[in-house]
Amino acid sequence: MSFKDYREESRANWGTSQSGNLTIKQIRVGALLRIADAVEKMAKSYDGMRIDRDWWKGEAEQRQEEVDGLKHIIRGLRGALTKAKR
């Protein structure tokens, strides 16, 4: 008996060659396969959004560090200016 992987077999193009109406069971299987395809597409989209979010989060943190450093420099320059005015 050969091993059949459920995951790979579920991705096979299933159908019937018989003419006439489909049974309720066949319609349900078709619906489940369509749902599985849609979920896989959504998961890919979600992964892309997560990667984008992580990149933008890193950029925001980097910019915030830069702003904080510049604020520190400005405070120092203002202090030096106040000292020079005296």
N, CA, C and O atoms as a GROMACS GRO file, in nm:
protein
  344
    1MET      N    1   0.085  -0.118   0.000
    1MET     CA    2   0.000   0.000   0.000
    1MET      C    3   0.090   0.124   0.000
    1MET      O    4   0.180   0.135   0.083
    2SER      N    5   0.066   0.215  -0.091
    2SER     CA    6   0.150   0.335  -0.100
    2SER      C    7   0.095   0.445  -0.010
    2SER      O    8  -0.025   0.454   0.016
    3PHE      N    9   0.187   0.528   0.035
    3PHE     CA   10   0.151   0.639   0.123
    3PHE      C   11   0.096   0.754   0.040
    3PHE      O   12   0.154   0.792  -0.061
    4LYS      N   13  -0.017   0.809   0.083
    4LYS     CA   14  -0.076   0.925   0.016
    4LYS      C   15  -0.084   1.038   0.118
    4LYS      O   16  -0.146   1.026   0.223
    5ASP      N   17  -0.022   1.147   0.083
    5ASP     CA   18  -0.021   1.264   0.170
    5ASP      C   19  -0.153   1.339   0.153
    5ASP      O   20  -0.188   1.379   0.042
    6TYR      N   21  -0.226   1.358   0.262
    6TYR     CA   22  -0.356   1.425   0.255
    6TYR      C   23  -0.343   1.567   0.201
    6TYR      O   24  -0.425   1.612   0.121
    7ARG      N   25  -0.239   1.636   0.245
    7ARG     CA   26  -0.220   1.775   0.202
    7ARG      C   27  -0.203   1.783   0.051
    7ARG      O   28  -0.267   1.865  -0.015
    8GLU      N   29  -0.117   1.699  -0.004
    8GLU     CA   30  -0.093   1.702  -0.149
    8GLU      C   31  -0.215   1.651  -0.226
    8GLU      O   32  -0.250   1.705  -0.331
    9GLU      N   33  -0.278   1.549  -0.175
    9GLU     CA   34  -0.396   1.494  -0.244
    9GLU      C   35  -0.511   1.594  -0.244
    9GLU      O   36  -0.591   1.598  -0.337
   10SER      N   37  -0.518   1.676  -0.137
   10SER     CA   38  -0.628   1.773  -0.131
   10SER      C   39  -0.611   1.884  -0.235
   10SER      O   40  -0.708   1.950  -0.271
   11ARG      N   41  -0.488   1.904  -0.283
   11ARG     CA   42  -0.463   2.006  -0.383
   11ARG      C   43  -0.485   1.955  -0.526
   11ARG      O   44  -0.477   2.032  -0.622
   12ALA      N   45  -0.513   1.827  -0.539
   12ALA     CA   46  -0.538   1.770  -0.672
   12ALA      C   47  -0.667   1.828  -0.729
   12ALA      O   48  -0.756   1.870  -0.655
   13ASN      N   49  -0.675   1.831  -0.859
   13ASN     CA   50  -0.795   1.883  -0.925
   13ASN      C   51  -0.900   1.772  -0.927
   13ASN      O   52  -0.894   1.682  -1.011
   14TRP      N   53  -0.994   1.779  -0.834
   14TRP     CA   54  -1.095   1.675  -0.820
   14TRP      C   55  -1.216   1.707  -0.906
   14TRP      O   56  -1.246   1.824  -0.931
   15GLY      N   57  -1.285   1.606  -0.949
   15GLY     CA   58  -1.406   1.625  -1.026
   15GLY      C   59  -1.466   1.491  -1.066
   15GLY      O   60  -1.424   1.386  -1.018
   16THR      N   61  -1.563   1.497  -1.154
   16THR     CA   62  -1.629   1.375  -1.201
   16THR      C   63  -1.652   1.385  -1.350
   16THR      O   64  -1.667   1.494  -1.406
   17SER      N   65  -1.654   1.271  -1.413
   17SER     CA   66  -1.680   1.270  -1.558
   17SER      C   67  -1.822   1.224  -1.589
   17SER      O   68  -1.860   1.214  -1.705
   18GLN      N   69  -1.898   1.196  -1.485
   18GLN     CA   70  -2.035   1.150  -1.509
   18GLN      C   71  -2.126   1.268  -1.547
   18GLN      O   72  -2.109   1.379  -1.498
   19SER      N   73  -2.219   1.241  -1.633
   19SER     CA   74  -2.312   1.347  -1.674
   19SER      C   75  -2.428   1.352  -1.576
   19SER      O   76  -2.455   1.255  -1.505
   20GLY      N   77  -2.495   1.464  -1.574
   20GLY     CA   78  -2.610   1.478  -1.485
   20GLY      C   79  -2.577   1.568  -1.367
   20GLY      O   80  -2.473   1.634  -1.364
   21ASN      N   81  -2.665   1.567  -1.271
   21ASN     CA   82  -2.650   1.653  -1.155
   21ASN      C   83  -2.549   1.596  -1.056
   21ASN      O   84  -2.531   1.475  -1.044
   22LEU      N   85  -2.484   1.686  -0.986
   22LEU     CA   86  -2.389   1.644  -0.882
   22LEU      C   87  -2.466   1.612  -0.755
   22LEU      O   88  -2.574   1.666  -0.730
   23THR      N   89  -2.408   1.524  -0.674
   23THR     CA   90  -2.470   1.493  -0.545
   23THR      C   91  -2.434   1.601  -0.445
   23THR      O   92  -2.342   1.680  -0.466
   24ILE      N   93  -2.509   1.605  -0.338
   24ILE     CA   94  -2.483   1.703  -0.231
   24ILE      C   95  -2.341   1.684  -0.178
   24ILE      O   96  -2.272   1.782  -0.150
   25LYS      N   97  -2.297   1.560  -0.163
   25LYS     CA   98  -2.163   1.533  -0.112
   25LYS      C   99  -2.057   1.591  -0.206
   25LYS      O  100  -1.959   1.649  -0.160
   26GLN      N  101  -2.076   1.577  -0.337
   26GLN     CA  102  -1.981   1.630  -0.433
   26GLN      C  103  -1.980   1.784  -0.429
   26GLN      O  104  -1.874   1.845  -0.441
   27ILE      N  105  -2.096   1.844  -0.413
   27ILE     CA  106  -2.103   1.990  -0.403
   27ILE      C  107  -2.032   2.038  -0.277
   27ILE      O  108  -1.960   2.138  -0.280
   28ARG      N  109  -2.052   1.966  -0.167
   28ARG     CA  110  -1.985   2.004  -0.041
   28ARG      C  111  -1.833   1.993  -0.054
   28ARG      O  112  -1.760   2.081  -0.006
   29VAL      N  113  -1.787   1.888  -0.116
   29VAL     CA  114  -1.642   1.871  -0.137
   29VAL      C  115  -1.588   1.986  -0.222
   29VAL      O  116  -1.482   2.041  -0.192
   30GLY      N  117  -1.660   2.022  -0.327
   30GLY     CA  118  -1.618   2.133  -0.412
   30GLY      C  119  -1.613   2.264  -0.335
   30GLY      O  120  -1.521   2.343  -0.351
   31ALA      N  121  -1.713   2.286  -0.250
   31ALA     CA  122  -1.716   2.408  -0.169
   31ALA      C  123  -1.599   2.411  -0.071
   31ALA      O  124  -1.535   2.515  -0.054
   32LEU      N  125  -1.571   2.299  -0.008
   32LEU     CA  126  -1.457   2.293   0.085
   32LEU      C  127  -1.325   2.320   0.014
   32LEU      O  128  -1.238   2.387   0.068
   33LEU      N  129  -1.310   2.267  -0.106
   33LEU     CA  130  -1.188   2.290  -0.183
   33LEU      C  131  -1.174   2.437  -0.220
   33LEU      O  132  -1.063   2.491  -0.217
   34ARG      N  133  -1.284   2.502  -0.256
   34ARG     CA  134  -1.279   2.644  -0.288
   34ARG      C  135  -1.244   2.726  -0.164
   34ARG      O  136  -1.167   2.822  -0.172
   35ILE      N  137  -1.300   2.688  -0.049
   35ILE     CA  138  -1.269   2.758   0.076
   35ILE      C  139  -1.121   2.741   0.109
   35ILE      O  140  -1.055   2.837   0.150
   36ALA      N  141  -1.068   2.621   0.090
   36ALA     CA  142  -0.927   2.597   0.119
   36ALA      C  143  -0.838   2.682   0.028
   36ALA      O  144  -0.738   2.738   0.074
   37ASP      N  145  -0.873   2.693  -0.098
   37ASP     CA  146  -0.796   2.778  -0.190
   37ASP      C  147  -0.799   2.924  -0.146
   37ASP      O  148  -0.697   2.992  -0.148
   38ALA      N  149  -0.917   2.971  -0.106
   38ALA     CA  150  -0.930   3.111  -0.063
   38ALA      C  151  -0.848   3.137   0.064
   38ALA      O  152  -0.786   3.242   0.076
   39VAL      N  153  -0.849   3.043   0.156
   39VAL     CA  154  -0.774   3.060   0.280
   39VAL      C  155  -0.624   3.065   0.252
   39VAL      O  156  -0.552   3.144   0.313
   40GLU      N  157  -0.577   2.982   0.160
   40GLU     CA  158  -0.435   2.985   0.124
   40GLU      C  159  -0.396   3.120   0.063
   40GLU      O  160  -0.289   3.173   0.092
   41LYS      N  161  -0.482   3.176  -0.022
   41LYS     CA  162  -0.454   3.307  -0.081
   41LYS      C  163  -0.452   3.416   0.026
   41LYS      O  164  -0.368   3.505   0.022
   42MET      N  165  -0.546   3.408   0.121
   42MET     CA  166  -0.549   3.508   0.228
   42MET      C  167  -0.424   3.498   0.315
   42MET      O  168  -0.371   3.599   0.360
   43ALA      N  169  -0.377   3.376   0.337
   43ALA     CA  170  -0.258   3.358   0.419
   43ALA      C  171  -0.136   3.422   0.352
   43ALA      O  172  -0.053   3.482   0.419
   44LYS      N  173  -0.125   3.408   0.220
   44LYS     CA  174  -0.014   3.471   0.148
   44LYS      C  175  -0.023   3.622   0.159
   44LYS      O  176   0.079   3.688   0.180
   45SER      N  177  -0.143   3.676   0.145
   45SER     CA  178  -0.163   3.821   0.156
   45SER      C  179  -0.127   3.867   0.297
   45SER      O  180  -0.064   3.972   0.314
   46TYR      N  181  -0.168   3.791   0.396
   46TYR     CA  182  -0.139   3.825   0.536
   46TYR      C  183   0.012   3.827   0.560
   46TYR      O  184   0.062   3.916   0.628
   47ASP      N  185   0.083   3.730   0.506
   47ASP     CA  186   0.228   3.725   0.524
   47ASP      C  187   0.293   3.849   0.464
   47ASP      O  188   0.385   3.906   0.523
   48GLY      N  189   0.246   3.891   0.347
   48GLY     CA  190   0.300   4.011   0.284
   48GLY      C  191   0.275   4.134   0.368
   48GLY      O  192   0.363   4.219   0.383
   49MET      N  193   0.155   4.145   0.423
   49MET     CA  194   0.123   4.260   0.508
   49MET      C  195   0.207   4.259   0.635
   49MET      O  196   0.250   4.365   0.682
   50ARG      N  197   0.231   4.141   0.691
   50ARG     CA  198   0.312   4.131   0.812
   50ARG      C  199   0.456   4.174   0.785
   50ARG      O  200   0.516   4.243   0.868
   51ILE      N  201   0.510   4.135   0.672
   51ILE     CA  202   0.646   4.174   0.636
   51ILE      C  203   0.654   4.325   0.617
   51ILE      O  204   0.748   4.389   0.664
   52ASP      N  205   0.554   4.383   0.549
   52ASP     CA  206   0.550   4.529   0.531
   52ASP      C  207   0.541   4.600   0.665
   52ASP      O  208   0.611   4.699   0.689
   53ARG      N  209   0.454   4.550   0.753
   53ARG     CA  210   0.437   4.611   0.884
   53ARG      C  211   0.568   4.609   0.962
   53ARG      O  212   0.605   4.710   1.022
   54ASP      N  213   0.637   4.498   0.962
   54ASP     CA  214   0.764   4.488   1.034
   54ASP      C  215   0.867   4.586   0.977
   54ASP      O  216   0.943   4.646   1.053
   55TRP      N  217   0.869   4.602   0.845
   55TRP     CA  218   0.964   4.695   0.785
   55TRP      C  219   0.932   4.838   0.826
   55TRP      O  220   1.021   4.913   0.866
   56TRP      N  221   0.804   4.875   0.816
   56TRP     CA  222   0.765   5.012   0.854
   56TRP      C  223   0.787   5.037   1.002
   56TRP      O  224   0.824   5.148   1.040
   57LYS      N  225   0.766   4.937   1.084
   57LYS     CA  226   0.790   4.952   1.228
   57LYS      C  227   0.937   4.978   1.254
   57LYS      O  228   0.972   5.064   1.335
   58GLY      N  229   1.023   4.905   1.186
   58GLY     CA  230   1.168   4.927   1.200
   58GLY      C  231   1.207   5.066   1.155
   58GLY      O  232   1.288   5.132   1.220
   59GLU      N  233   1.149   5.110   1.042
   59GLU     CA  234   1.178   5.246   0.993
   59GLU      C  235   1.134   5.351   1.094
   59GLU      O  236   1.207   5.447   1.119
   60ALA      N  237   1.016   5.334   1.152
   60ALA     CA  238   0.964   5.431   1.249
   60ALA      C  239   1.053   5.436   1.373
   60ALA      O  240   1.081   5.544   1.425
   61GLU      N  241   1.098   5.320   1.420
   61GLU     CA  242   1.186   5.317   1.537
   61GLU      C  243   1.319   5.386   1.507
   61GLU      O  244   1.372   5.458   1.590
   62GLN      N  245   1.371   5.362   1.388
   62GLN     CA  246   1.497   5.424   1.348
   62GLN      C  247   1.482   5.576   1.342
   62GLN      O  248   1.569   5.650   1.388
   63ARG      N  249   1.372   5.622   1.284
   63ARG     CA  250   1.349   5.767   1.274
   63ARG      C  251   1.329   5.829   1.412
   63ARG      O  252   1.374   5.940   1.437
   64GLN      N  253   1.262   5.756   1.501
   64GLN     CA  254   1.240   5.809   1.635
   64GLN      C  255   1.372   5.824   1.709
   64GLN      O  256   1.392   5.922   1.780
   65GLU      N  257   1.462   5.729   1.693
   65GLU     CA  258   1.596   5.740   1.754
   65GLU      C  259   1.669   5.863   1.699
   65GLU      O  260   1.735   5.935   1.773
   66GLU      N  261   1.656   5.885   1.569
   66GLU     CA  262   1.720   6.000   1.507
   66GLU      C  263   1.662   6.130   1.562
   66GLU      O  264   1.736   6.224   1.591
   67VAL      N  265   1.529   6.136   1.575
   67VAL     CA  266   1.464   6.256   1.629
   67VAL      C  267   1.508   6.280   1.773
   67VAL      O  268   1.536   6.393   1.811
   68ASP      N  269   1.513   6.174   1.852
   68ASP     CA  270   1.556   6.189   1.991
   68ASP      C  271   1.699   6.243   1.999
   68ASP      O  272   1.728   6.328   2.082
   69GLY      N  273   1.787   6.193   1.913
   69GLY     CA  274   1.925   6.242   1.911
   69GLY      C  275   1.932   6.388   1.871
   69GLY      O  276   2.008   6.465   1.930
   70LEU      N  277   1.852   6.426   1.773
   70LEU     CA  278   1.851   6.567   1.729
   70LEU      C  279   1.794   6.658   1.838
   70LEU      O  280   1.842   6.771   1.856
   71LYS      N  281   1.694   6.611   1.911
   71LYS     CA  282   1.639   6.690   2.022
   71LYS      C  283   1.746   6.713   2.129
   71LYS      O  284   1.755   6.821   2.187
   72HIS      N  285   1.826   6.610   2.154
   72HIS     CA  286   1.934   6.622   2.252
   72HIS      C  287   2.035   6.727   2.206
   72HIS      O  288   2.081   6.809   2.286
   73ILE      N  289   2.069   6.725   2.079
   73ILE     CA  290   2.163   6.824   2.025
   73ILE      C  291   2.106   6.964   2.036
   73ILE      O  292   2.176   7.058   2.074
   74ILE      N  293   1.978   6.979   2.004
   74ILE     CA  294   1.913   7.111   2.012
   74ILE      C  295   1.915   7.163   2.155
   74ILE      O  296   1.942   7.281   2.178
   75ARG      N  297   1.886   7.076   2.252
   75ARG     CA  298   1.891   7.120   2.393
   75ARG      C  299   2.030   7.168   2.431
   75ARG      O  300   2.046   7.268   2.500
   76GLY      N  301   2.130   7.095   2.386
   76GLY     CA  302   2.268   7.135   2.415
   76GLY      C  303   2.302   7.269   2.351
   76GLY      O  304   2.366   7.353   2.414
   77LEU      N  305   2.261   7.290   2.226
   77LEU     CA  306   2.289   7.416   2.158
   77LEU      C  307   2.214   7.532   2.223
   77LEU      O  308   2.269   7.642   2.233
   78ARG      N  309   2.093   7.510   2.265
   78ARG     CA  310   2.018   7.616   2.335
   78ARG      C  311   2.086   7.653   2.466
   78ARG      O  312   2.092   7.770   2.502
   79GLY      N  313   2.135   7.553   2.536
   79GLY     CA  314   2.208   7.581   2.660
   79GLY      C  315   2.334   7.661   2.634
   79GLY      O  316   2.365   7.755   2.707
   80ALA      N  317   2.408   7.624   2.528
   80ALA     CA  318   2.529   7.696   2.493
   80ALA      C  319   2.496   7.839   2.451
   80ALA      O  320   2.570   7.932   2.484
   81LEU      N  321   2.388   7.858   2.381
   81LEU     CA  322   2.345   7.992   2.338
   81LEU      C  323   2.307   8.078   2.459
   81LEU      O  324   2.342   8.196   2.466
   82THR      N  325   2.237   8.019   2.553
   82THR     CA  326   2.200   8.092   2.674
   82THR      C  327   2.324   8.133   2.752
   82THR      O  328   2.331   8.244   2.804
   83LYS      N  329   2.422   8.043   2.761
   83LYS     CA  330   2.548   8.073   2.830
   83LYS      C  331   2.622   8.186   2.758
   83LYS      O  332   2.677   8.275   2.823
   84ALA      N  333   2.623   8.184   2.627
   84ALA     CA  334   2.696   8.284   2.550
   84ALA      C  335   2.631   8.422   2.563
   84ALA      O  336   2.700   8.524   2.557
   85LYS      N  337   2.499   8.426   2.582
   85LYS     CA  338   2.430   8.554   2.598
   85LYS      C  339   2.467   8.622   2.730
   85LYS      O  340   2.461   8.745   2.740
   86ARG      N  341   2.504   8.545   2.830
   86ARG     CA  342   2.537   8.604   2.962
   86ARG      C  343   2.668   8.666   2.954
   86ARG      O  344   2.716   8.722   3.053
   0.00000   0.00000   0.00000
